[in-house]
Amino acid sequence: MRPRLLPACLLFVLTCGPVRRAVAQAAAPLPPRDTAYAVHNLFRERRFKGMREAGYGMAGLTGTGFELAHGQTGAWVLLGLIGAVPTALGTRQYFRYSPEREGGMVRQYEQGWPLPPGIRRRLRARHFKALAVPQ
């Protein structure tokens, strides 16, 4: 009985191994790993960061407004600059990575045009995976 057990186990492993791998691959499809998907993720990530920075700057400008409203004029210029710089940079980044620009770039890419060097340079491996950034 023992001499037949080893070939039977070997036959089982050789025939069932590839079948299980094929079933596992079919059951869990991989996310699309194409460049258009990565461009969507890059633009979404950069828009979110731009909104966040603009929000921080607006909070600083609001604080400056409260400072002026209460008659404390000592540091309003410095606080205004501290609030205005992130607001301007965040707003610039948000519009630089706007949904309209993203759509146009993806459309051109799907028509066969290459991506601009600046966008191609910013694409990283994480952009080809699913992001956990809210829209």
N, C-alpha and C positions, 0 to 999 in steps of 0.2 A: 504494500500500500504506500509506503514512504517513497519509493522511487517514482511513482506517478504523481505525487503531490507537488514536487518541484516544477515539472513541466506544466502542470495545470495552472499553478500560480503564475508562472512566467507568461503563459498564454493569456491569462486573465489580465495581467498588468499591461501587456503589449496591445491588446485589443481595446481595453476600456479606457486607458489613459488618454489617447487622442480624442476619443468620443467625449469624455468629460471636459476636456479643454475646449472643444468646439461648442459644447452646450454652454459652458461658462462664458465664453466670448459672445455668444448670441444672446444670452440672458442679460448681460450688463454691457450695453453699447457704450463705446467711448465717446466723450464729447467731441464735436468737430474741432479739428486742429488745423484749420486753414487760416490764411492771412486775413481774410475779410472778418472773420470772427475775432481775431487778435486786434484788428483795427477798431472794431466796436468796443472791445474791452479797454483798449488804451484811451479812446475818447471818453468813455464813461468814467474811467478812473480819474482822468485829468479834469473833467467837468466837475466831478464831486469835490476834488481838492480845491478847485477854483471857487466853488460856492462856499466851502468851509472857510477858506482864507478871507473871502469877502465878508462873510458873517462875522468873523473875528474883528475885522477892521470896522464894520458897522457898529459892533458893540463898543469899540473904543471911541468912535465918533459920538455915540450916544452918551457915553460917560463924559466926554468933553462938553457936550451940550448941557448936561446936568451941572457940570462944574461952572459953566458960564451963567446958567439960570440962577444959581445960588450966590452969585456975586464973587466967587473965588476965581480971580483972574490971574493967579500966579503962574500956573503951568499950562494954560490952555493951548498955547502954541505948540509946546512939546507933545502934549497929549493929542492934539489935532493931527500932528505929523505922524505920530505912532499909529493913529487910527486910519489916516488917509492912505498911507503906503500899502498896508495889506489889502485895503479895499480896492485900490487901483490895480494892484497886481493880481488879485483874485478875480476881479471883473475881467481883466485882460485875458487871463487864462481861460475863464469860462467861455468868452466869445471866440477865443482862438480854437477851442475844441467844441464848437457849437454843434448841435444835431444837424443843422443844414450843411455845414462843412463836412461833417462825417458822412452824411448821405451822398454828397457829391463825390467825395473821395472813393467811397466804396463802389459807387456806380461806375466811375472811371476805371477802377481796378478790375471790376467784372467785365468791362468792355475790352480789356487787354492793355490798358495804360499802366506803366509802372508807378509804384508809390513814390511820393517825393522823398528825397534823401533824409530830410529831417524826421519824417514819420517812420521811415524804415529804421533809422538809427535808434529811435526811442522804443521800438518793439523789443520786448524781453520774453523769456520763456513763460513767465507768469501770465502774460496776456493771452497765451494760447490755451490756458486752463480757465475753468469757470471762476469768476470773481465773486467775492462776498460783499461787494460795494452796493449800497442801495442806489436806485436810479433817481 
